[in-house]
Structures are given as C-alpha cells and as structure tokens.
Amino acid sequence: MLKYLLLALVVIWLFYSPALRGKLKGKPPAPPKPAPASTPKQAENMVQCAHCGVHLPEGDTVKDGHGHLYCSSAHLQAGPSQA
C-alpha cells in the first residue's frame, strides 16, 4: 500500500514540476530572470574614533559638539583619550 502512495506522490510531483510542465506543453523552459541591476554604493571615508582609535566608516560614527568622532555613545560620554 505504501509503495502505491509513494508512486502517486512521485507522479503528482512530476506533473506539477515547472521543468516538466514546460516540456509537456511544447514550450522551452523560461530563462531565469536577471538579477536587478544594483547601483554601486559610494565609498565612505574611514575615520578614527577619538577615544579608542578604531577605524570605521564616517556614516557609522557619533559626533560631539567639538567635531570629534566616536565609534559608540559610550565612548562619546567617555570623551577623547588622553594618550
């Protein structure tokens, strides 16, 4: 009984398979859709955190009123390093 159920499932799967469905109707399978053209991202300036010195993109920084750039709000509160 189980083998008939498996056979029925395979036949149903083949019938609804997109690749086989196109062959049965006499149509060639549709070509894959091209990926959407993505615009290249603009490069960002790499800057250094005033507290720890790690380099990160300028868009990811936290700025203070004096123009210093920090990697996080915790380093903004700690202020620039003394070294």
HTML snippet that shows the backbone in 3Dmol.js (N, CA, C, O; Angstrom):
<script src="https://3Dmol.org/build/3Dmol-min.js"></script>
<div id="view" style="width:600px;height:400px;position:relative"></div>
<script>
const pdb = `
ATOM      1  N   MET A   1       0.826  -1.194   0.000  1.00  0.00           N
ATOM      2  CA  MET A   1       0.000   0.000   0.000  1.00  0.00           C
ATOM      3  C   MET A   1       0.875   1.265   0.000  1.00  0.00           C
ATOM      4  O   MET A   1       0.577   2.242  -0.688  1.00  0.00           O
ATOM      5  N   LEU A   2       1.948   1.224   0.777  1.00  0.00           N
ATOM      6  CA  LEU A   2       2.825   2.386   0.875  1.00  0.00           C
ATOM      7  C   LEU A   2       3.515   2.682  -0.451  1.00  0.00           C
ATOM      8  O   LEU A   2       3.738   3.842  -0.799  1.00  0.00           O
ATOM      9  N   LYS A   3       3.855   1.611  -1.197  1.00  0.00           N
ATOM     10  CA  LYS A   3       4.542   1.845  -2.469  1.00  0.00           C
ATOM     11  C   LYS A   3       3.620   2.543  -3.467  1.00  0.00           C
ATOM     12  O   LYS A   3       4.091   3.323  -4.294  1.00  0.00           O
ATOM     13  N   TYR A   4       2.302   2.274  -3.403  1.00  0.00           N
ATOM     14  CA  TYR A   4       1.361   2.949  -4.300  1.00  0.00           C
ATOM     15  C   TYR A   4       1.199   4.417  -3.927  1.00  0.00           C
ATOM     16  O   TYR A   4       1.043   5.274  -4.797  1.00  0.00           O
ATOM     17  N   LEU A   5       1.235   4.696  -2.649  1.00  0.00           N
ATOM     18  CA  LEU A   5       1.160   6.079  -2.187  1.00  0.00           C
ATOM     19  C   LEU A   5       2.400   6.852  -2.633  1.00  0.00           C
ATOM     20  O   LEU A   5       2.294   7.988  -3.096  1.00  0.00           O
ATOM     21  N   LEU A   6       3.570   6.236  -2.492  1.00  0.00           N
ATOM     22  CA  LEU A   6       4.805   6.895  -2.941  1.00  0.00           C
ATOM     23  C   LEU A   6       4.797   7.096  -4.455  1.00  0.00           C
ATOM     24  O   LEU A   6       5.215   8.146  -4.943  1.00  0.00           O
ATOM     25  N   LEU A   7       4.333   6.115  -5.185  1.00  0.00           N
ATOM     26  CA  LEU A   7       4.257   6.230  -6.636  1.00  0.00           C
ATOM     27  C   LEU A   7       3.307   7.355  -7.041  1.00  0.00           C
ATOM     28  O   LEU A   7       3.597   8.112  -7.968  1.00  0.00           O
ATOM     29  N   ALA A   8       2.186   7.463  -6.354  1.00  0.00           N
ATOM     30  CA  ALA A   8       1.224   8.535  -6.647  1.00  0.00           C
ATOM     31  C   ALA A   8       1.839   9.899  -6.348  1.00  0.00           C
ATOM     32  O   ALA A   8       1.642  10.845  -7.111  1.00  0.00           O
ATOM     33  N   LEU A   9       2.579  10.009  -5.251  1.00  0.00           N
ATOM     34  CA  LEU A   9       3.221  11.283  -4.910  1.00  0.00           C
ATOM     35  C   LEU A   9       4.269  11.676  -5.948  1.00  0.00           C
ATOM     36  O   LEU A   9       4.384  12.853  -6.291  1.00  0.00           O
ATOM     37  N   VAL A  10       5.029  10.715  -6.450  1.00  0.00           N
ATOM     38  CA  VAL A  10       6.043  10.998  -7.466  1.00  0.00           C
ATOM     39  C   VAL A  10       5.376  11.451  -8.760  1.00  0.00           C
ATOM     40  O   VAL A  10       5.847  12.386  -9.406  1.00  0.00           O
ATOM     41  N   VAL A  11       4.290  10.799  -9.139  1.00  0.00           N
ATOM     42  CA  VAL A  11       3.581  11.183 -10.369  1.00  0.00           C
ATOM     43  C   VAL A  11       3.006  12.579 -10.227  1.00  0.00           C
ATOM     44  O   VAL A  11       3.099  13.384 -11.153  1.00  0.00           O
ATOM     45  N   ILE A  12       2.414  12.875  -9.085  1.00  0.00           N
ATOM     46  CA  ILE A  12       1.860  14.221  -8.861  1.00  0.00           C
ATOM     47  C   ILE A  12       2.970  15.260  -8.873  1.00  0.00           C
ATOM     48  O   ILE A  12       2.815  16.333  -9.455  1.00  0.00           O
ATOM     49  N   TRP A  13       4.098  14.943  -8.226  1.00  0.00           N
ATOM     50  CA  TRP A  13       5.218  15.893  -8.212  1.00  0.00           C
ATOM     51  C   TRP A  13       5.731  16.146  -9.625  1.00  0.00           C
ATOM     52  O   TRP A  13       5.996  17.292  -9.988  1.00  0.00           O
ATOM     53  N   LEU A  14       5.874  15.106 -10.416  1.00  0.00           N
ATOM     54  CA  LEU A  14       6.340  15.276 -11.794  1.00  0.00           C
ATOM     55  C   LEU A  14       5.343  16.068 -12.625  1.00  0.00           C
ATOM     56  O   LEU A  14       5.734  16.866 -13.476  1.00  0.00           O
ATOM     57  N   PHE A  15       4.072  15.852 -12.384  1.00  0.00           N
ATOM     58  CA  PHE A  15       3.054  16.565 -13.151  1.00  0.00           C
ATOM     59  C   PHE A  15       3.091  18.063 -12.868  1.00  0.00           C
ATOM     60  O   PHE A  15       2.904  18.872 -13.777  1.00  0.00           O
ATOM     61  N   TYR A  16       3.329  18.433 -11.621  1.00  0.00           N
ATOM     62  CA  TYR A  16       3.342  19.850 -11.249  1.00  0.00           C
ATOM     63  C   TYR A  16       4.736  20.471 -11.270  1.00  0.00           C
ATOM     64  O   TYR A  16       4.884  21.646 -10.934  1.00  0.00           O
ATOM     65  N   SER A  17       5.740  19.724 -11.650  1.00  0.00           N
ATOM     66  CA  SER A  17       7.087  20.249 -11.729  1.00  0.00           C
ATOM     67  C   SER A  17       7.180  21.276 -12.855  1.00  0.00           C
ATOM     68  O   SER A  17       6.766  20.975 -13.974  1.00  0.00           O
ATOM     69  N   PRO A  18       7.708  22.477 -12.604  1.00  0.00           N
ATOM     70  CA  PRO A  18       7.777  23.511 -13.647  1.00  0.00           C
ATOM     71  C   PRO A  18       8.621  23.090 -14.843  1.00  0.00           C
ATOM     72  O   PRO A  18       8.272  23.416 -15.978  1.00  0.00           O
ATOM     73  N   ALA A  19       9.708  22.385 -14.624  1.00  0.00           N
ATOM     74  CA  ALA A  19      10.574  21.993 -15.735  1.00  0.00           C
ATOM     75  C   ALA A  19       9.859  21.007 -16.645  1.00  0.00           C
ATOM     76  O   ALA A  19       9.923  21.132 -17.868  1.00  0.00           O
ATOM     77  N   LEU A  20       9.185  20.039 -16.067  1.00  0.00           N
ATOM     78  CA  LEU A  20       8.492  19.033 -16.862  1.00  0.00           C
ATOM     79  C   LEU A  20       7.230  19.604 -17.486  1.00  0.00           C
ATOM     80  O   LEU A  20       6.863  19.212 -18.594  1.00  0.00           O
ATOM     81  N   ARG A  21       6.561  20.514 -16.804  1.00  0.00           N
ATOM     82  CA  ARG A  21       5.333  21.102 -17.326  1.00  0.00           C
ATOM     83  C   ARG A  21       5.595  21.834 -18.636  1.00  0.00           C
ATOM     84  O   ARG A  21       4.782  21.751 -19.557  1.00  0.00           O
ATOM     85  N   GLY A  22       6.714  22.549 -18.739  1.00  0.00           N
ATOM     86  CA  GLY A  22       7.053  23.255 -19.976  1.00  0.00           C
ATOM     87  C   GLY A  22       7.336  22.283 -21.112  1.00  0.00           C
ATOM     88  O   GLY A  22       6.977  22.555 -22.258  1.00  0.00           O
ATOM     89  N   LYS A  23       7.970  21.157 -20.817  1.00  0.00           N
ATOM     90  CA  LYS A  23       8.278  20.165 -21.845  1.00  0.00           C
ATOM     91  C   LYS A  23       7.021  19.487 -22.347  1.00  0.00           C
ATOM     92  O   LYS A  23       6.913  19.173 -23.532  1.00  0.00           O
ATOM     93  N   LEU A  24       6.062  19.256 -21.451  1.00  0.00           N
ATOM     94  CA  LEU A  24       4.828  18.601 -21.861  1.00  0.00           C
ATOM     95  C   LEU A  24       3.995  19.501 -22.765  1.00  0.00           C
ATOM     96  O   LEU A  24       3.310  19.008 -23.661  1.00  0.00           O
ATOM     97  N   LYS A  25       4.042  20.793 -22.549  1.00  0.00           N
ATOM     98  CA  LYS A  25       3.267  21.730 -23.351  1.00  0.00           C
ATOM     99  C   LYS A  25       3.994  22.133 -24.625  1.00  0.00           C
ATOM    100  O   LYS A  25       3.429  22.856 -25.446  1.00  0.00           O
ATOM    101  N   GLY A  26       5.226  21.687 -24.811  1.00  0.00           N
ATOM    102  CA  GLY A  26       5.974  22.014 -26.016  1.00  0.00           C
ATOM    103  C   GLY A  26       6.692  23.342 -25.941  1.00  0.00           C
ATOM    104  O   GLY A  26       7.247  23.805 -26.938  1.00  0.00           O
ATOM    105  N   LYS A  27       6.691  23.953 -24.791  1.00  0.00           N
ATOM    106  CA  LYS A  27       7.372  25.241 -24.624  1.00  0.00           C
ATOM    107  C   LYS A  27       8.737  25.010 -24.004  1.00  0.00           C
ATOM    108  O   LYS A  27       8.892  24.130 -23.157  1.00  0.00           O
ATOM    109  N   PRO A  28       9.714  25.779 -24.410  1.00  0.00           N
ATOM    110  CA  PRO A  28      11.002  25.682 -23.719  1.00  0.00           C
ATOM    111  C   PRO A  28      10.860  26.294 -22.328  1.00  0.00           C
ATOM    112  O   PRO A  28      10.050  27.201 -22.137  1.00  0.00           O
ATOM    113  N   PRO A  29      11.622  25.821 -21.370  1.00  0.00           N
ATOM    114  CA  PRO A  29      11.536  26.424 -20.038  1.00  0.00           C
ATOM    115  C   PRO A  29      11.943  27.890 -20.083  1.00  0.00           C
ATOM    116  O   PRO A  29      12.839  28.282 -20.830  1.00  0.00           O
ATOM    117  N   ALA A  30      11.280  28.671 -19.287  1.00  0.00           N
ATOM    118  CA  ALA A  30      11.548  30.109 -19.256  1.00  0.00           C
ATOM    119  C   ALA A  30      12.966  30.358 -18.755  1.00  0.00           C
ATOM    120  O   ALA A  30      13.402  29.717 -17.798  1.00  0.00           O
ATOM    121  N   PRO A  31      13.693  31.281 -19.387  1.00  0.00           N
ATOM    122  CA  PRO A  31      15.039  31.590 -18.896  1.00  0.00           C
ATOM    123  C   PRO A  31      14.946  32.255 -17.524  1.00  0.00           C
ATOM    124  O   PRO A  31      13.956  32.924 -17.227  1.00  0.00           O
ATOM    125  N   PRO A  32      15.952  32.081 -16.699  1.00  0.00           N
ATOM    126  CA  PRO A  32      15.914  32.710 -15.384  1.00  0.00           C
ATOM    127  C   PRO A  32      15.926  34.224 -15.518  1.00  0.00           C
ATOM    128  O   PRO A  32      16.559  34.782 -16.415  1.00  0.00           O
ATOM    129  N   LYS A  33      15.222  34.871 -14.615  1.00  0.00           N
ATOM    130  CA  LYS A  33      15.156  36.329 -14.640  1.00  0.00           C
ATOM    131  C   LYS A  33      16.501  36.909 -14.208  1.00  0.00           C
ATOM    132  O   LYS A  33      17.109  36.425 -13.254  1.00  0.00           O
ATOM    133  N   PRO A  34      16.961  37.934 -14.902  1.00  0.00           N
ATOM    134  CA  PRO A  34      18.241  38.539 -14.484  1.00  0.00           C
ATOM    135  C   PRO A  34      18.068  39.254 -13.141  1.00  0.00           C
ATOM    136  O   PRO A  34      16.992  39.756 -12.816  1.00  0.00           O
ATOM    137  N   ALA A  35      19.128  39.284 -12.399  1.00  0.00           N
ATOM    138  CA  ALA A  35      19.108  39.979 -11.114  1.00  0.00           C
ATOM    139  C   ALA A  35      18.950  41.473 -11.367  1.00  0.00           C
ATOM    140  O   ALA A  35      19.504  42.001 -12.331  1.00  0.00           O
ATOM    141  N   PRO A  36      18.201  42.157 -10.513  1.00  0.00           N
ATOM    142  CA  PRO A  36      18.036  43.595 -10.711  1.00  0.00           C
ATOM    143  C   PRO A  36      19.377  44.307 -10.614  1.00  0.00           C
ATOM    144  O   PRO A  36      20.210  44.000  -9.761  1.00  0.00           O
ATOM    145  N   ALA A  37      19.556  45.253 -11.503  1.00  0.00           N
ATOM    146  CA  ALA A  37      20.816  45.995 -11.520  1.00  0.00           C
ATOM    147  C   ALA A  37      20.886  46.870 -10.270  1.00  0.00           C
ATOM    148  O   ALA A  37      20.041  47.739 -10.054  1.00  0.00           O
ATOM    149  N   SER A  38      21.881  46.629  -9.475  1.00  0.00           N
ATOM    150  CA  SER A  38      22.041  47.438  -8.270  1.00  0.00           C
ATOM    151  C   SER A  38      23.083  48.514  -8.541  1.00  0.00           C
ATOM    152  O   SER A  38      24.089  48.285  -9.213  1.00  0.00           O
ATOM    153  N   THR A  39      22.814  49.663  -8.010  1.00  0.00           N
ATOM    154  CA  THR A  39      23.761  50.754  -8.193  1.00  0.00           C
ATOM    155  C   THR A  39      24.917  50.553  -7.216  1.00  0.00           C
ATOM    156  O   THR A  39      24.697  50.194  -6.059  1.00  0.00           O
ATOM    157  N   PRO A  40      26.121  50.779  -7.667  1.00  0.00           N
ATOM    158  CA  PRO A  40      27.262  50.610  -6.762  1.00  0.00           C
ATOM    159  C   PRO A  40      27.196  51.633  -5.634  1.00  0.00           C
ATOM    160  O   PRO A  40      26.863  52.799  -5.846  1.00  0.00           O
ATOM    161  N   LYS A  41      27.517  51.173  -4.443  1.00  0.00           N
ATOM    162  CA  LYS A  41      27.493  52.061  -3.285  1.00  0.00           C
ATOM    163  C   LYS A  41      28.697  52.989  -3.329  1.00  0.00           C
ATOM    164  O   LYS A  41      29.787  52.611  -3.759  1.00  0.00           O
ATOM    165  N   GLN A  42      28.472  54.186  -2.883  1.00  0.00           N
ATOM    166  CA  GLN A  42      29.555  55.158  -2.818  1.00  0.00           C
ATOM    167  C   GLN A  42      30.471  54.811  -1.635  1.00  0.00           C
ATOM    168  O   GLN A  42      29.998  54.416  -0.570  1.00  0.00           O
ATOM    169  N   ALA A  43      31.742  54.959  -1.832  1.00  0.00           N
ATOM    170  CA  ALA A  43      32.709  54.687  -0.772  1.00  0.00           C
ATOM    171  C   ALA A  43      32.625  55.786   0.278  1.00  0.00           C
ATOM    172  O   ALA A  43      32.455  56.961  -0.047  1.00  0.00           O
ATOM    173  N   GLU A  44      32.744  55.391   1.532  1.00  0.00           N
ATOM    174  CA  GLU A  44      32.727  56.357   2.625  1.00  0.00           C
ATOM    175  C   GLU A  44      34.140  56.549   3.154  1.00  0.00           C
ATOM    176  O   GLU A  44      34.983  55.657   3.058  1.00  0.00           O
ATOM    177  N   ASN A  45      34.377  57.709   3.704  1.00  0.00           N
ATOM    178  CA  ASN A  45      35.668  57.971   4.333  1.00  0.00           C
ATOM    179  C   ASN A  45      35.774  57.159   5.610  1.00  0.00           C
ATOM    180  O   ASN A  45      34.811  57.051   6.370  1.00  0.00           O
ATOM    181  N   MET A  46      36.941  56.593   5.841  1.00  0.00           N
ATOM    182  CA  MET A  46      37.209  55.881   7.080  1.00  0.00           C
ATOM    183  C   MET A  46      37.810  56.883   8.062  1.00  0.00           C
ATOM    184  O   MET A  46      38.758  57.597   7.738  1.00  0.00           O
ATOM    185  N   VAL A  47      37.242  56.922   9.267  1.00  0.00           N
ATOM    186  CA  VAL A  47      37.708  57.852  10.294  1.00  0.00           C
ATOM    187  C   VAL A  47      38.073  57.058  11.540  1.00  0.00           C
ATOM    188  O   VAL A  47      37.740  55.879  11.661  1.00  0.00           O
ATOM    189  N   GLN A  48      38.753  57.711  12.452  1.00  0.00           N
ATOM    190  CA  GLN A  48      39.245  57.066  13.656  1.00  0.00           C
ATOM    191  C   GLN A  48      38.472  57.575  14.869  1.00  0.00           C
ATOM    192  O   GLN A  48      38.220  58.774  14.997  1.00  0.00           O
ATOM    193  N   CYS A  49      38.099  56.659  15.754  1.00  0.00           N
ATOM    194  CA  CYS A  49      37.416  57.032  16.991  1.00  0.00           C
ATOM    195  C   CYS A  49      38.389  57.840  17.855  1.00  0.00           C
ATOM    196  O   CYS A  49      39.546  57.454  18.019  1.00  0.00           O
ATOM    197  N   ALA A  50      37.918  58.957  18.403  1.00  0.00           N
ATOM    198  CA  ALA A  50      38.766  59.821  19.221  1.00  0.00           C
ATOM    199  C   ALA A  50      39.102  59.183  20.563  1.00  0.00           C
ATOM    200  O   ALA A  50      40.037  59.626  21.231  1.00  0.00           O
ATOM    201  N   HIS A  51      38.366  58.153  20.976  1.00  0.00           N
ATOM    202  CA  HIS A  51      38.630  57.528  22.268  1.00  0.00           C
ATOM    203  C   HIS A  51      39.508  56.280  22.153  1.00  0.00           C
ATOM    204  O   HIS A  51      40.533  56.180  22.827  1.00  0.00           O
ATOM    205  N   CYS A  52      39.111  55.332  21.306  1.00  0.00           N
ATOM    206  CA  CYS A  52      39.841  54.060  21.261  1.00  0.00           C
ATOM    207  C   CYS A  52      40.714  53.898  20.021  1.00  0.00           C
ATOM    208  O   CYS A  52      41.579  53.022  19.994  1.00  0.00           O
ATOM    209  N   GLY A  53      40.513  54.708  19.012  1.00  0.00           N
ATOM    210  CA  GLY A  53      41.355  54.658  17.823  1.00  0.00           C
ATOM    211  C   GLY A  53      40.917  53.684  16.749  1.00  0.00           C
ATOM    212  O   GLY A  53      41.599  53.540  15.734  1.00  0.00           O
ATOM    213  N   VAL A  54      39.793  53.010  16.951  1.00  0.00           N
ATOM    214  CA  VAL A  54      39.326  52.073  15.933  1.00  0.00           C
ATOM    215  C   VAL A  54      38.865  52.848  14.694  1.00  0.00           C
ATOM    216  O   VAL A  54      38.308  53.940  14.809  1.00  0.00           O
ATOM    217  N   HIS A  55      39.102  52.275  13.513  1.00  0.00           N
ATOM    218  CA  HIS A  55      38.688  52.907  12.262  1.00  0.00           C
ATOM    219  C   HIS A  55      37.328  52.378  11.854  1.00  0.00           C
ATOM    220  O   HIS A  55      37.079  51.175  11.941  1.00  0.00           O
ATOM    221  N   LEU A  56      36.440  53.262  11.407  1.00  0.00           N
ATOM    222  CA  LEU A  56      35.103  52.886  10.980  1.00  0.00           C
ATOM    223  C   LEU A  56      34.600  53.876   9.939  1.00  0.00           C
ATOM    224  O   LEU A  56      35.141  54.977   9.838  1.00  0.00           O
ATOM    225  N   PRO A  57      33.568  53.513   9.153  1.00  0.00           N
ATOM    226  CA  PRO A  57      33.034  54.439   8.158  1.00  0.00           C
ATOM    227  C   PRO A  57      32.449  55.681   8.832  1.00  0.00           C
ATOM    228  O   PRO A  57      31.885  55.603   9.923  1.00  0.00           O
ATOM    229  N   GLU A  58      32.590  56.799   8.179  1.00  0.00           N
ATOM    230  CA  GLU A  58      32.145  58.061   8.764  1.00  0.00           C
ATOM    231  C   GLU A  58      30.646  58.070   9.043  1.00  0.00           C
ATOM    232  O   GLU A  58      30.198  58.742   9.971  1.00  0.00           O
ATOM    233  N   GLY A  59      29.871  57.341   8.262  1.00  0.00           N
ATOM    234  CA  GLY A  59      28.428  57.297   8.466  1.00  0.00           C
ATOM    235  C   GLY A  59      28.017  56.554   9.721  1.00  0.00           C
ATOM    236  O   GLY A  59      26.885  56.717  10.177  1.00  0.00           O
ATOM    237  N   ASP A  60      28.889  55.747  10.293  1.00  0.00           N
ATOM    238  CA  ASP A  60      28.574  54.971  11.491  1.00  0.00           C
ATOM    239  C   ASP A  60      29.061  55.631  12.770  1.00  0.00           C
ATOM    240  O   ASP A  60      28.978  55.023  13.838  1.00  0.00           O
ATOM    241  N   THR A  61      29.558  56.834  12.696  1.00  0.00           N
ATOM    242  CA  THR A  61      30.141  57.489  13.865  1.00  0.00           C
ATOM    243  C   THR A  61      29.105  58.291  14.648  1.00  0.00           C
ATOM    244  O   THR A  61      28.013  58.586  14.162  1.00  0.00           O
ATOM    245  N   VAL A  62      29.488  58.632  15.874  1.00  0.00           N
ATOM    246  CA  VAL A  62      28.719  59.536  16.733  1.00  0.00           C
ATOM    247  C   VAL A  62      29.579  60.770  16.908  1.00  0.00           C
ATOM    248  O   VAL A  62      30.749  60.667  17.278  1.00  0.00           O
ATOM    249  N   LYS A  63      29.006  61.950  16.643  1.00  0.00           N
ATOM    250  CA  LYS A  63      29.793  63.194  16.691  1.00  0.00           C
ATOM    251  C   LYS A  63      29.439  63.994  17.927  1.00  0.00           C
ATOM    252  O   LYS A  63      28.296  63.988  18.385  1.00  0.00           O
ATOM    253  N   ASP A  64      30.426  64.676  18.456  1.00  0.00           N
ATOM    254  CA  ASP A  64      30.159  65.594  19.565  1.00  0.00           C
ATOM    255  C   ASP A  64      30.160  67.030  19.038  1.00  0.00           C
ATOM    256  O   ASP A  64      30.333  67.259  17.841  1.00  0.00           O
ATOM    257  N   GLY A  65      29.969  67.974  19.924  1.00  0.00           N
ATOM    258  CA  GLY A  65      29.899  69.380  19.530  1.00  0.00           C
ATOM    259  C   GLY A  65      31.224  69.965  19.085  1.00  0.00           C
ATOM    260  O   GLY A  65      31.238  71.026  18.461  1.00  0.00           O
ATOM    261  N   HIS A  66      32.337  69.313  19.382  1.00  0.00           N
ATOM    262  CA  HIS A  66      33.657  69.833  19.047  1.00  0.00           C
ATOM    263  C   HIS A  66      34.206  69.240  17.758  1.00  0.00           C
ATOM    264  O   HIS A  66      35.331  69.553  17.368  1.00  0.00           O
ATOM    265  N   GLY A  67      33.441  68.397  17.094  1.00  0.00           N
ATOM    266  CA  GLY A  67      33.900  67.791  15.850  1.00  0.00           C
ATOM    267  C   GLY A  67      34.634  66.479  16.015  1.00  0.00           C
ATOM    268  O   GLY A  67      35.121  65.918  15.033  1.00  0.00           O
ATOM    269  N   HIS A  68      34.724  65.972  17.251  1.00  0.00           N
ATOM    270  CA  HIS A  68      35.343  64.667  17.466  1.00  0.00           C
ATOM    271  C   HIS A  68      34.371  63.568  17.042  1.00  0.00           C
ATOM    272  O   HIS A  68      33.157  63.708  17.191  1.00  0.00           O
ATOM    273  N   LEU A  69      34.917  62.482  16.517  1.00  0.00           N
ATOM    274  CA  LEU A  69      34.107  61.353  16.064  1.00  0.00           C
ATOM    275  C   LEU A  69      34.366  60.155  16.966  1.00  0.00           C
ATOM    276  O   LEU A  69      35.508  59.884  17.337  1.00  0.00           O
ATOM    277  N   TYR A  70      33.297  59.437  17.319  1.00  0.00           N
ATOM    278  CA  TYR A  70      33.393  58.297  18.223  1.00  0.00           C
ATOM    279  C   TYR A  70      32.684  57.096  17.604  1.00  0.00           C
ATOM    280  O   TYR A  70      31.793  57.244  16.768  1.00  0.00           O
ATOM    281  N   CYS A  71      33.101  55.896  18.034  1.00  0.00           N
ATOM    282  CA  CYS A  71      32.517  54.667  17.498  1.00  0.00           C
ATOM    283  C   CYS A  71      31.228  54.297  18.216  1.00  0.00           C
ATOM    284  O   CYS A  71      30.445  53.516  17.676  1.00  0.00           O
ATOM    285  N   SER A  72      30.975  54.821  19.402  1.00  0.00           N
ATOM    286  CA  SER A  72      29.759  54.497  20.144  1.00  0.00           C
ATOM    287  C   SER A  72      29.406  55.639  21.085  1.00  0.00           C
ATOM    288  O   SER A  72      30.214  56.534  21.332  1.00  0.00           O
ATOM    289  N   SER A  73      28.188  55.592  21.603  1.00  0.00           N
ATOM    290  CA  SER A  73      27.772  56.629  22.546  1.00  0.00           C
ATOM    291  C   SER A  73      28.523  56.511  23.882  1.00  0.00           C
ATOM    292  O   SER A  73      28.703  57.508  24.581  1.00  0.00           O
ATOM    293  N   ALA A  74      28.960  55.294  24.236  1.00  0.00           N
ATOM    294  CA  ALA A  74      29.740  55.118  25.467  1.00  0.00           C
ATOM    295  C   ALA A  74      31.075  55.848  25.345  1.00  0.00           C
ATOM    296  O   ALA A  74      31.527  56.483  26.297  1.00  0.00           O
ATOM    297  N   HIS A  75      31.694  55.759  24.195  1.00  0.00           N
ATOM    298  CA  HIS A  75      32.970  56.468  24.006  1.00  0.00           C
ATOM    299  C   HIS A  75      32.746  57.970  23.875  1.00  0.00           C
ATOM    300  O   HIS A  75      33.616  58.762  24.235  1.00  0.00           O
ATOM    301  N   LEU A  76      31.591  58.360  23.363  1.00  0.00           N
ATOM    302  CA  LEU A  76      31.250  59.795  23.315  1.00  0.00           C
ATOM    303  C   LEU A  76      31.182  60.350  24.733  1.00  0.00           C
ATOM    304  O   LEU A  76      31.693  61.437  25.000  1.00  0.00           O
ATOM    305  N   GLN A  77      30.551  59.607  25.645  1.00  0.00           N
ATOM    306  CA  GLN A  77      30.454  60.052  27.037  1.00  0.00           C
ATOM    307  C   GLN A  77      31.805  60.031  27.730  1.00  0.00           C
ATOM    308  O   GLN A  77      32.066  60.867  28.596  1.00  0.00           O
ATOM    309  N   ALA A  78      32.674  59.084  27.363  1.00  0.00           N
ATOM    310  CA  ALA A  78      33.995  58.997  27.982  1.00  0.00           C
ATOM    311  C   ALA A  78      34.917  60.121  27.494  1.00  0.00           C
ATOM    312  O   ALA A  78      35.842  60.511  28.206  1.00  0.00           O
ATOM    313  N   GLY A  79      34.678  60.632  26.313  1.00  0.00           N
ATOM    314  CA  GLY A  79      35.479  61.721  25.774  1.00  0.00           C
ATOM    315  C   GLY A  79      36.721  61.228  25.083  1.00  0.00           C
ATOM    316  O   GLY A  79      36.971  60.023  25.049  1.00  0.00           O
ATOM    317  N   PRO A  80      37.519  62.142  24.523  1.00  0.00           N
ATOM    318  CA  PRO A  80      38.726  61.739  23.805  1.00  0.00           C
ATOM    319  C   PRO A  80      39.758  61.145  24.748  1.00  0.00           C
ATOM    320  O   PRO A  80      39.807  61.477  25.933  1.00  0.00           O
ATOM    321  N   SER A  81      40.577  60.265  24.204  1.00  0.00           N
ATOM    322  CA  SER A  81      41.617  59.627  25.021  1.00  0.00           C
ATOM    323  C   SER A  81      42.690  60.642  25.366  1.00  0.00           C
ATOM    324  O   SER A  81      42.898  61.615  24.641  1.00  0.00           O
ATOM    325  N   GLN A  82      43.363  60.408  26.472  1.00  0.00           N
ATOM    326  CA  GLN A  82      44.406  61.321  26.939  1.00  0.00           C
ATOM    327  C   GLN A  82      45.769  60.986  26.368  1.00  0.00           C
ATOM    328  O   GLN A  82      46.714  61.753  26.553  1.00  0.00           O
ATOM    329  N   ALA A  83      45.898  59.858  25.675  1.00  0.00           N
ATOM    330  CA  ALA A  83      47.205  59.437  25.150  1.00  0.00           C
ATOM    331  C   ALA A  83      47.561  60.140  23.885  1.00  0.00           C
ATOM    332  O   ALA A  83      48.627  59.895  23.321  1.00  0.00           O
TER     333      ALA A  83
END
`;
const viewer = $3Dmol.createViewer("view");
viewer.addModel(pdb, "pdb");
viewer.setStyle({}, {cartoon: {color: "spectrum"}});
viewer.zoomTo();
viewer.render();
</script>
